[in-house]
């Protein structure tokens, strides 16, 4: 079961795919958002599918794919969470999760064009597993308890402008992470109980050429550990997005050129789907 949001930016229709068929979710909710997830939206969707209460969404294949979760209050990111990526960035693997934030308006659909900001010279790609929070998480008592607060998973590209991240931010990183559209998200939200987040292959390509090819098994801090750790410092709300870090193979390594106008990035994570977006000096849609 995959939860989707389909249609023009700002007018997405909530939907669900099951056994290759896409159904309209509007009988259950106006949108796939934190309120829906907090109200047992995943379980209610399963029950509605089993009961045959949802109708097929005609023309779904021709609709734009939006970000699968609407309007998260926060986008929390983990840096250098793969040892090889830490080393290619010139750092040792961290002792504790490195945390930074992206502005929620960085979120776009998985296939939306990503605008290159004026003056940007070092725009980079980062395929990442993203966690979607389903229940409020604050001061969780254990790593095991953290698992119950995850609604599901999706794919993101944590786009970065490296000069702004490393030279202009004085160690805070977020200046290089917050360009509008800098977080293509989706295509789908896959429920947590359908995914093993510790054993997913993730890959990236630029103009069809391989860049990253790794597994979430190489993460330094796993999903439950990250959620538990963050909950000791902040309250995570339903619908919040956590980006869990990227493996080696980015332009920052010096092995590949940075992105330019017209470059196309393709990302995929096993069981979660694929996204494909062009980088352009002309502003693209985002939602």
C-alpha positions in Angstrom: 0.0 0.0 0.0 1.4 3.4 -1.1 -0.1 6.7 0.0 0.1 9.4 -2.6 -0.9 13.0 -3.4 -1.7 13.6 -7.0 -2.5 16.7 -9.1 -1.3 20.2 -9.7 0.8 21.9 -7.0 -1.5 23.2 -4.3 -4.5 21.1 -5.5 -3.3 17.6 -4.8 -5.8 14.7 -4.4 -5.1 12.2 -1.6 -4.9 8.7 -3.1 -3.7 5.2 -2.3 -2.3 2.4 -4.5 -2.9 -1.2 -3.8 -2.2 -4.2 -6.1 -1.5 -1.8 -8.9 -4.8 0.1 -8.7 -5.0 3.8 -7.5 -8.0 4.7 -5.3 -9.4 8.1 -4.3 -8.8 8.8 -0.6 -11.1 11.8 -0.4 -13.9 9.8 1.3 -11.5 9.4 4.3 -9.5 12.7 4.3 -9.0 16.0 2.5 -5.3 15.4 2.5 -2.4 13.2 3.6 -1.1 15.3 6.4 -0.1 15.2 10.1 -3.8 15.3 11.2 -4.7 12.3 9.1 -1.7 10.3 10.2 -2.3 11.1 13.9 -5.9 9.9 13.5 -4.8 6.3 12.5 -4.9 7.3 8.9 -2.9 4.3 7.7 -5.0 1.8 9.5 -8.2 3.5 8.4 -7.0 3.4 4.8 -6.3 -0.3 5.0 -9.8 -1.0 6.5 -11.4 1.1 3.7 -9.6 -0.9 1.1 -10.5 -4.2 2.6 -14.1 -3.2 2.8 -14.2 -2.0 -0.8 -15.2 1.5 0.3 -12.8 3.4 -2.0 -13.4 4.2 -5.7 -10.8 4.0 -8.4 -9.3 7.4 -9.2 -9.7 7.8 -13.0 -6.8 9.2 -14.9 -4.4 8.8 -11.9 -1.5 7.8 -14.2 -1.6 11.1 -15.9 -1.6 13.3 -12.8 1.5 15.0 -11.4 2.9 13.3 -8.4 3.1 15.7 -5.4 5.1 15.2 -2.1 3.2 12.4 -0.4 2.8 14.3 2.9 1.4 17.8 3.0 2.8 20.7 5.0 5.1 19.2 7.6 5.7 21.5 10.5 9.4 20.6 10.5 12.0 18.9 8.3 14.8 17.6 10.5 18.0 16.2 8.9 20.8 14.0 10.0 24.3 14.8 8.6 27.2 12.4 7.8 25.2 9.3 8.8 27.1 7.0 6.5 30.8 6.5 7.5 32.1 6.5 3.9 30.2 9.8 3.2 31.6 11.3 6.3 35.1 10.5 5.1 34.5 11.8 1.6 33.4 15.0 3.3 36.7 15.2 5.2 35.3 14.2 8.6 35.4 11.3 10.9 32.1 9.4 11.6 30.2 11.4 14.3 29.8 10.3 17.9 26.2 11.4 18.0 23.7 12.3 15.3 24.5 15.7 13.6 21.3 17.6 13.3 20.3 20.5 10.9 17.0 21.8 9.5 15.6 22.5 6.1 12.7 25.0 5.7 9.4 23.2 5.0 9.1 25.2 1.8 12.0 23.2 0.3 9.6 20.3 -0.2 8.5 19.6 -3.8 7.1 16.8 -5.8 9.4 14.0 -6.8 9.4 15.0 -10.5 9.2 18.8 -10.1 11.9 20.9 -11.6 14.4 22.2 -9.0 15.3 25.8 -9.4 19.0 26.7 -9.2 19.4 29.8 -7.0 21.1 32.8 -8.5 24.8 32.7 -7.9 24.8 29.0 -6.9 27.9 27.2 -8.1 28.1 24.0 -6.0 24.6 22.4 -6.1 24.8 18.8 -5.0 22.4 15.8 -4.9 21.9 13.4 -1.9 19.6 10.4 -2.1 18.1 9.8 1.4 15.6 7.6 3.3 13.1 9.9 4.9 11.0 9.0 8.0 7.5 10.4 8.4 6.3 10.8 12.0 2.9 9.4 12.8 2.6 10.1 16.6 3.9 12.9 18.7 7.4 11.9 20.0 8.8 13.7 23.0 11.3 12.3 25.6 10.7 8.8 24.4 11.8 6.2 27.0 13.7 3.9 24.7 14.8 3.2 21.2 12.3 0.4 20.9 9.5 2.8 21.9 10.5 5.1 19.0 9.4 2.6 16.4 5.7 3.1 17.4 6.0 6.8 16.4 6.9 6.2 12.7 4.1 6.3 10.2 6.2 5.3 7.2 9.0 6.1 4.8 9.6 8.0 1.6 12.5 9.1 -0.8 14.0 12.5 -0.7 16.8 14.4 -2.5 18.5 16.6 0.2 19.7 19.1 -2.4 22.6 21.2 -1.1 24.6 24.3 -2.2 28.0 23.3 -0.7 29.7 26.7 -0.7 26.7 28.2 1.2 26.6 25.1 3.5 30.3 25.0 4.3 31.8 28.4 3.7 28.9 30.8 4.5 27.1 29.0 7.3 29.9 29.1 10.0 29.2 25.4 10.9 25.4 25.6 10.9 24.8 24.1 7.4 21.2 25.3 6.9 22.0 28.2 4.6 23.1 25.7 2.0 20.1 23.4 2.5 17.1 25.8 2.3 16.7 26.9 -1.3 13.0 26.7 -2.4 12.5 23.2 -4.0 15.6 21.8 -2.4 13.8 18.7 -1.1 12.1 16.7 -3.8 10.0 14.2 -1.9 8.2 11.0 -2.9 6.7 9.5 -4.8 4.9 7.7 -2.0 4.5 7.3 1.7 5.0 3.5 2.4 3.7 2.4 5.8 6.3 1.5 8.4 5.2 -2.1 8.9 5.8 -2.8 5.2 9.4 -1.7 5.1 12.6 -2.8 6.8 14.4 0.6 7.0 17.7 -1.1 7.9 18.1 -3.0 4.6 17.1 -0.9 1.7 19.3 -0.3 -1.4 19.4 3.4 -2.4 20.9 4.8 -5.6 21.3 8.0 -7.5 22.1 8.9 -11.1 23.0 12.2 -12.9 22.0 12.3 -16.5 21.7 8.5 -16.4 25.3 8.0 -15.0 25.6 6.2 -11.7 26.6 8.2 -8.6 25.5 6.6 -5.4 24.8 2.9 -4.7 24.6 1.8 -1.1 22.3 0.3 1.5 20.7 1.7 4.6 22.4 -1.1 6.4 25.5 1.2 6.4 23.8 3.9 8.4 25.7 4.8 11.6 22.5 5.6 13.4 19.4 3.6 12.5 15.9 5.0 12.2 14.6 4.1 15.7 17.9 5.4 17.3 17.5 8.7 15.4 13.9 9.2 16.4 14.6 8.4 20.0 17.7 10.7 20.1 15.8 13.7 18.5 12.9 13.2 21.0 15.3 14.1 23.8 15.9 17.5 22.3 12.6 18.4 20.5 9.0 17.3 20.2 8.4 15.6 16.8 4.9 16.1 15.5 2.7 14.0 13.2 3.7 14.7 9.6 7.2 15.8 10.4 9.9 14.6 8.1 13.3 13.3 9.2 16.0 12.9 6.5 18.4 10.2 7.7 21.6 11.0 5.7 23.2 10.1 2.4 25.8 7.6 1.4 29.0 8.4 -0.5 29.0 9.4 -4.1 28.1 13.1 -4.1 29.8 16.0 -5.9 31.4 17.2 -2.7 33.7 14.1 -3.0 35.5 15.8 -5.9 34.9 12.8 -8.1 31.9 14.3 -9.9 31.0 17.8 -11.2 28.3 19.9 -9.4 24.9 20.2 -11.0 24.2 22.7 -13.8 21.2 24.0 -15.7 19.5 21.1 -17.5 21.1 18.3 -15.4 18.6 15.5 -14.5 18.9 13.6 -11.2 17.2 10.2 -10.7 16.9 8.7 -7.2 15.5 5.4 -6.1 15.2 3.4 -2.9 14.2 -0.2 -2.9 10.4 -0.7 -2.2 9.8 3.0 -1.9 10.0 4.1 -5.6 11.8 6.4 -7.9 12.0 10.2 -8.5 13.4 12.1 -11.4 13.8 15.9 -11.5 15.6 18.4 -13.7 17.7 21.3 -12.3 16.9 24.5 -14.0 17.5 28.3 -13.9 13.8 28.6 -14.6 11.7 28.2 -11.4 9.7 24.9 -11.3 6.6 24.0 -9.3 6.8 22.8 -5.7 4.2 21.5 -3.2 
